Amino acid sequence: MRRVLVATAAAALLSAGAPQVAAAHTPLKRLSPRPGTTHDGVGTVRATFKGRVTAATLVVRTASGRKVSGAARLVDGRRAVRVRLRRPGRGTFRASLRWLSPDGHPADRAWTFRIR
C-alpha cells in the first residue's frame, strides 16, 4: 500500500510540474543573421520568438565595444525584436539579446556574426 501511495505522489508531482517547466520562458525561434555566419552587408539584426514576449532589448557592438545598433523595436505582434545597424563597417559583431516572457521569466542570448 505504501508503494502505491509513493508512486501516486511522485506521478502527481511530476505531472503538476510539467506545464510549469514547459512555460518557463518564451523560446527563440530564429536569429538573423545566424550565429557564426559571414555576410557582405547587414542592415538589420532580428530575433524571432516562438511566442509573444513582454519586453526585449537587442544591442549590437563591434569587437572593440562600439555600439552600432539603433533602438530595439518589438515587431510582429511582440513575437520579434529588431534593430537597424548604423554604419557597422567590416569585422566581427556581437549581438546581445535579453527578453522577458509573459510569465515573468527573463532570458538572454548573445551571438556573433561577421561582415566582410
C-alpha positions as CSV (number, residue, x, y, z in Angstrom):
1,M,0.0,0.0,0.0
2,R,2.8,2.4,0.9
3,R,4.5,1.8,-2.5
4,V,1.2,2.7,-4.3
5,L,1.0,6.0,-2.3
6,V,4.6,6.9,-3.0
7,A,4.2,6.1,-6.7
8,T,1.0,8.1,-6.9
9,A,2.5,11.1,-5.1
10,A,5.6,11.0,-7.4
11,A,3.4,10.9,-10.5
12,A,1.3,13.8,-9.2
13,L,4.4,15.9,-8.5
14,L,5.9,15.2,-12.0
15,S,2.7,15.9,-13.9
16,A,2.0,19.1,-11.9
17,G,5.5,20.4,-12.6
18,A,5.5,19.6,-16.3
19,P,3.4,22.5,-17.5
20,Q,5.4,25.0,-15.4
21,V,8.6,23.8,-16.9
22,A,7.2,24.0,-20.4
23,A,6.0,27.5,-19.8
24,A,9.2,28.7,-18.1
25,H,10.1,31.1,-20.9
26,T,9.3,32.0,-24.4
27,P,12.0,30.3,-26.5
28,L,13.8,31.7,-29.5
29,K,12.7,30.6,-33.0
30,R,15.3,32.3,-35.2
31,L,18.2,34.7,-35.2
32,S,19.2,36.8,-38.1
33,P,21.9,36.9,-39.1
34,R,22.5,33.4,-37.9
35,P,25.3,32.9,-35.3
36,G,28.7,32.4,-36.8
37,T,27.8,33.5,-40.3
38,T,29.6,35.9,-42.7
39,H,27.8,38.5,-44.9
40,D,28.7,41.1,-47.4
41,G,26.5,43.6,-45.6
42,V,23.9,43.6,-42.7
43,G,21.4,46.3,-42.2
44,T,19.1,44.8,-39.6
45,V,19.5,42.3,-36.8
46,R,16.5,40.4,-35.7
47,A,15.4,37.8,-33.1
48,T,12.1,35.9,-33.6
49,F,10.4,34.1,-30.7
50,K,8.1,31.1,-30.7
51,G,5.5,33.2,-28.8
52,R,4.9,36.7,-27.6
53,V,7.3,38.4,-25.2
54,T,6.6,41.2,-22.7
55,A,9.8,43.2,-23.4
56,A,13.1,42.8,-25.2
57,T,16.4,44.6,-25.8
58,L,18.9,43.9,-28.6
59,V,22.2,45.6,-28.9
60,V,24.9,45.1,-31.5
61,R,28.5,46.1,-30.8
62,T,31.8,45.9,-32.7
63,A,34.7,43.7,-31.4
64,S,36.1,46.8,-29.7
65,G,32.7,47.5,-28.0
66,R,31.4,50.4,-30.1
67,K,27.6,50.3,-30.3
68,V,26.4,50.1,-34.0
69,S,22.7,49.4,-33.4
70,G,19.8,51.8,-33.1
71,A,16.8,51.5,-30.7
72,A,15.3,48.0,-30.4
73,R,11.7,47.6,-31.6
74,L,9.2,44.9,-30.8
75,V,7.5,43.9,-34.1
76,D,5.2,41.2,-35.5
77,G,2.8,41.2,-32.5
78,R,5.6,41.2,-30.0
79,R,7.0,38.0,-31.5
80,A,10.2,39.6,-32.7
81,V,12.6,42.3,-31.9
82,R,14.8,44.1,-34.4
83,V,17.4,46.8,-34.6
84,R,18.9,48.7,-37.6
85,L,22.6,49.0,-37.8
86,R,24.3,52.3,-38.2
87,R,27.5,52.2,-40.3
88,P,28.7,48.9,-39.0
89,G,31.7,48.7,-41.3
90,R,33.6,45.4,-41.5
91,G,34.6,42.9,-38.8
92,T,33.1,40.8,-36.1
93,F,30.0,41.9,-34.3
94,R,28.3,40.7,-31.1
95,A,24.6,40.8,-30.7
96,S,23.3,40.7,-27.1
97,L,19.6,39.9,-26.6
98,R,17.6,40.0,-23.4
99,W,13.8,39.3,-23.2
100,L,11.1,38.9,-20.6
101,S,8.4,36.2,-21.1
102,P,4.8,36.9,-20.2
103,D,5.2,34.7,-17.1
104,G,8.0,36.9,-15.8
105,H,11.0,34.8,-16.6
106,P,14.0,36.7,-18.1
107,A,16.3,35.1,-20.7
108,D,19.3,36.2,-22.7
109,R,21.4,35.1,-25.6
110,A,24.4,36.5,-27.3
111,W,25.9,35.6,-30.7
112,T,28.5,36.8,-33.2
113,F,28.5,37.3,-36.9
114,R,30.9,38.8,-39.4
115,I,30.6,41.5,-42.2
116,R,33.3,41.3,-44.9
